[in-house]
Amino acid sequence: MSPLMIPIFALMIPIVAIVSGAIVKPWLALREKQLDQQASMTAEKAAQYAAQTERLEQRVRVLERIVTDRGADLSSEIELLRDARPLN
């Protein structure tokens, strides 16, 4: 190795560090913004799914109330009487 190469390498090390720092910093900032945006979108989707789940649970509660209600039994009994043929 020539004696001239040592100072060249010595000068290249800080230059490479500065240039790579100038490239890596904006990339990291961009990546952080992307991750923040993805996190907010994920949180929004989770809230939408939770709201949808709540609506479905409310609908199931209503259906359970309809099925277990005495009015449903009465309605089915009336329909059975309508379907019954006269004995004459």
C-alpha positions as CSV (number, residue, x, y, z in Angstrom):
1,M,0.0,0.0,0.0
2,S,1.4,3.4,-0.9
3,P,1.9,6.0,1.7
4,L,-0.4,8.3,-0.2
5,M,-3.4,5.9,0.3
6,I,-3.4,6.3,4.0
7,P,-4.3,10.0,4.0
8,I,-6.8,9.4,1.2
9,F,-8.6,6.7,3.3
10,A,-8.4,8.9,6.4
11,L,-10.2,11.7,4.5
12,M,-12.7,9.4,2.9
13,I,-14.0,8.0,6.2
14,P,-15.5,11.4,7.4
15,I,-16.8,12.2,3.9
16,V,-18.6,8.8,3.7
17,A,-20.0,9.3,7.2
18,I,-21.3,12.8,6.3
19,V,-22.8,11.7,3.0
20,S,-24.4,8.6,4.4
21,G,-25.8,10.7,7.3
22,A,-27.3,13.1,4.8
23,I,-28.9,10.1,3.0
24,V,-30.0,8.1,6.0
25,K,-31.6,11.0,8.0
26,P,-34.2,11.9,5.4
27,W,-34.9,8.2,4.8
28,L,-35.5,7.6,8.5
29,A,-37.8,10.6,8.7
30,L,-39.8,9.4,5.7
31,R,-40.0,5.9,7.2
32,E,-41.2,7.3,10.5
33,K,-43.9,9.3,8.7
34,Q,-45.0,6.2,6.8
35,L,-45.2,4.2,10.0
36,D,-47.2,7.0,11.8
37,Q,-49.7,7.1,8.8
38,Q,-50.0,3.3,8.8
39,A,-50.6,3.3,12.6
40,S,-53.3,5.9,12.3
41,M,-55.0,4.0,9.4
42,T,-54.8,0.8,11.5
43,A,-56.4,2.6,14.5
44,E,-59.1,4.0,12.3
45,K,-59.9,0.5,10.8
46,A,-60.0,-1.0,14.3
47,A,-62.5,1.7,15.4
48,Q,-64.6,1.0,12.3
49,Y,-64.5,-2.8,13.1
50,A,-65.4,-2.1,16.7
51,A,-68.4,0.0,15.7
52,Q,-69.5,-2.6,13.2
53,T,-69.2,-5.3,15.8
54,E,-71.3,-3.2,18.2
55,R,-74.0,-2.7,15.6
56,L,-74.1,-6.4,14.9
57,E,-74.3,-7.2,18.6
58,Q,-77.3,-4.8,18.9
59,R,-79.0,-6.4,16.0
60,V,-78.5,-9.9,17.6
61,R,-79.9,-8.6,20.8
62,V,-83.0,-7.3,19.0
63,L,-83.4,-10.6,17.2
64,E,-83.1,-12.5,20.5
65,R,-85.7,-10.3,22.0
66,I,-88.1,-10.9,19.1
67,V,-87.5,-14.7,19.2
68,T,-87.9,-15.0,23.0
69,D,-90.8,-12.5,23.1
70,R,-94.3,-14.0,23.9
71,G,-95.6,-12.0,20.9
72,A,-93.7,-14.3,18.6
73,D,-95.4,-17.4,20.1
74,L,-98.7,-15.7,19.8
75,S,-98.1,-14.8,16.2
76,S,-97.1,-18.4,15.4
77,E,-100.2,-19.7,17.1
78,I,-102.4,-17.3,15.1
79,E,-100.8,-18.5,11.9
80,L,-101.4,-22.1,12.9
81,L,-105.1,-21.3,13.4
82,R,-105.3,-19.6,10.0
83,D,-103.8,-22.7,8.4
84,A,-106.2,-25.0,10.2
85,R,-109.0,-26.2,7.9
86,P,-112.6,-26.1,9.1
87,L,-113.9,-29.4,10.4
88,N,-117.1,-29.2,8.3
